Amino acid sequence: MKSSTDGNVASAQPPAPAKSGDLKTRVISALVLAPLVLAAVWAGGWVFHALIAVGAVASAVEWGNLVPCRRKGAAIVLSVAGVLLALAAQIAAGPWAAVVVAILATAGVAVASGGPDRGLSGGGVLYIVAGLAGLMWLRDDPDSGLALFLFTMLGVWATDIGAYAAGRSIGGPKLAPRISPKKTWAGLIGGMASSALVGWGVALAAGAQRPLLALAVGAVLAVVAQAGDLFESAVKRRYNVKDSGHLIPGHGGILDRIDGLLSAAPVLALFHATIGTAIAWW
């Protein structure tokens, strides 16, 4: 009988270089992509819209490959066309036009894809459009576009960092063990606190009239971002997939990187459109 010590030694030695190599790949990818993304965000306008279009195409392709269906090629082509048309409709005629196009495209993809999960296959269009259109609507705000986008992006990043740090250091009860075994309630609270503080800082820097409101909004944003993360984790677990794709070396797919943004952006956009502007949040 092989000893457990021998088995552990044999299995423990090979992964070390892989982890080191994976970390190096992740760092290189981040150093290359981060400046490009930040430059497009800073520039705004058509440059930012081009970035959103690239993200939309990549996300639609990943979703089409993630959810099995009978006619995958047709589903992917229609999904790509649907998200691009919806985003173009928003630029031309506003967010409600994007909603109408997205709903029609969702129905079209569901019918064309076939299979028992055709609803989820088509739902990817609505999911992607809601998130990316929300980001685009926030950035295109003529008064506070950059601040709104940074509030969202930095809040989601802070959520991930705070949740990881609190989860690792505190541990405790699991948040959703069947979906994401590593997530804890402590991590959720840590993410909320981090996002609230970052949101408050962005609001102060942007000259907000009521920066304390940003604390509450940042905390809510963290909950929504974590919910989006859990949603994608549930979809991937349903199909026994680790990553949504392999577009970003060392990081997986684009949906793996922006799942929190896709859920947080439409919520913040809706808040700003209905309440935030009325009370002069920024």
QUIBELTA-V727072 format. One line per field, one symbol per residue. burial: + if it has 24 or more other ideal C-beta (glycine too) atoms within 12 Angstrom, else -. Layout:
burial=???
This chain:
burial=----------------------------+---+---+--++--+---++-+++++++++++++++++-+--+-+++-++++++++++++++---+--++-++++++-+++-++---++-++++++++++++++++++++++--+++++++++++++++++++++-++-------+----+--++-+++++++++++++++-++--+-+--+-+++-+++++++++++++++++-++----+-+++-++-+++++++++++++++++++++++---+----++
